[in-house]
């Protein structure tokens, strides 16, 4: 091992663009192991990469073999992927397994990536929601339950096992090159459905800035829950306009009409369970994170939307 | 683009543009703030409201210079007239004053964000969902916030109850104390006559999910409006029982009553 043992870090969700950005920032100084439940990705000769299900017994072998010091858990399966049941197994039970193993094998730093979706979009949301606000999402959509449950679980471990040093990050919309989530797909498309008459305030963070935020979080062991969002805001329809999308209004009242239309269309970029997020604002307050981790996003909104405008997918 | 610039040239004069740009607001790179205020939309709103304020309601605003030029401040007024016209007129009076203009934020009914187009439109010109967290965060941001402590009890009142103040909530006083924000009381006279209602169809309001459905003429009457701004009232942030908070609220209410009486005595005719 030697006197200066490089930190060993497990990064989950390795097939995603965000994990790869985080890996590229950490690989100089750390020994990384990348895993993903979806596919095995090649990340260079010096980074072992596995396609593995957290709930399988072989997962524990990784902890035995690599003696991890830290875990960066970015492998949350998004609500647009898989079925509810499989997502629950992976996100909730899989995370529990991951945290149990982390505790058993003496991991002393865990970063968990959550989402601002846990707050839930309702008409009565105040702006600049802080971390202590109730998580209304589970009561609003069955498709977001696993996201809230994942957080609850991480929270329980945060208090029960302080030595794990868990930090949970709740970022706003992560966008930018390579990001495959719903909002990024929506911005990248030629046509974007919108709810007629609704243009809630939204926040976007560039994938590079988010990767920086995760690395900064890993490097400073402050436990707790933090929103991550730049201090910049834009109305949803204005954002789509800047990204060069042709906006196609869907009738918005009574609410059952857009629900029926979106369920029938089954659009990945505009799923019916995220409809409320295109109707009511969920504006989070990222100031606590910015202060604690000395974080300042570098990519302005205009640059983000210019990227989408210049890189439209072929029709 | 042609149409947009045409509308802009008609509505937004260079003087108005300069006037609005002079007012510094904490906004992001695309001109928005977290509550949806938009620096461009406010110019259109301002341009549209100018003739309504000056020619339709012929508003007389007295003492608007008493609103501090900076720092958090709560502007507390009586609410009336079914639609939030009073909020718009108070906002315009402060935003258009020659010395140290400010664009205030108005706390609006919880029902508005659910209305397509209107909800966003109100947000863009500075109106914000009436939530204590919103009000607190805006005071922390040094905003001037317009609050109608009567809420829908005030705006939905019938014509025979005009100029009779309904119960005031205590929330605004707690916020004023916590954020050391002075309270500027305002007596609004004239808005009661803009949409005089003789009854409220409660079952229909319930069925539609709206606060009230007034029986009134389907138009806004051009009543002359008097706005009387009182001197700022300061309250310390001592820990006091709710009873004493209510006493402080009553003091503000009494001052608003005095300002309403002043407006009523100054008024020579309804229209």
Boltz contact constraints between the chains, C-beta under 6 A:
constraints:
  - contact:
      token1: [A, 123]
      token2: [B, 113]
      max_distance: 6.0
  - contact:
      token1: [A, 123]
      token2: [B, 114]
      max_distance: 6.0
  - contact:
      token1: [A, 124]
      token2: [B, 110]
      max_distance: 6.0
  - contact:
      token1: [A, 126]
      token2: [B, 131]
      max_distance: 6.0
  - contact:
      token1: [A, 126]
      token2: [B, 133]
      max_distance: 6.0
  - contact:
      token1: [A, 126]
      token2: [B, 134]
      max_distance: 6.0
  - contact:
      token1: [A, 127]
      token2: [B, 34]
      max_distance: 6.0
  - contact:
      token1: [A, 127]
      token2: [B, 35]
      max_distance: 6.0
  - contact:
      token1: [A, 128]
      token2: [B, 34]
      max_distance: 6.0
  - contact:
      token1: [A, 128]
      token2: [B, 137]
      max_distance: 6.0
  - contact:
      token1: [A, 197]
      token2: [B, 116]
      max_distance: 6.0
  - contact:
      token1: [A, 197]
      token2: [B, 117]
      max_distance: 6.0
  - contact:
      token1: [A, 198]
      token2: [B, 116]
      max_distance: 6.0
  - contact:
      token1: [A, 199]
      token2: [B, 120]
      max_distance: 6.0
  - contact:
      token1: [A, 201]
      token2: [B, 36]
      max_distance: 6.0
  - contact:
      token1: [A, 232]
      token2: [B, 28]
      max_distance: 6.0
  - contact:
      token1: [A, 232]
      token2: [B, 29]
      max_distance: 6.0
  - contact:
      token1: [A, 233]
      token2: [B, 28]
      max_distance: 6.0
  - contact:
      token1: [A, 233]
      token2: [B, 32]
      max_distance: 6.0
  - contact:
      token1: [A, 233]
      token2: [B, 34]
      max_distance: 6.0
  - contact:
      token1: [A, 234]
      token2: [B, 30]
      max_distance: 6.0
  - contact:
      token1: [A, 234]
      token2: [B, 32]
      max_distance: 6.0
  - contact:
      token1: [A, 252]
      token2: [B, 116]
      max_distance: 6.0
  - contact:
      token1: [A, 253]
      token2: [B, 116]
      max_distance: 6.0
  - contact:
      token1: [A, 283]
      token2: [B, 34]
      max_distance: 6.0
  - contact:
      token1: [A, 300]
      token2: [B, 29]
      max_distance: 6.0
  - contact:
      token1: [A, 301]
      token2: [B, 29]
      max_distance: 6.0
  - contact:
      token1: [A, 301]
      token2: [B, 30]
      max_distance: 6.0
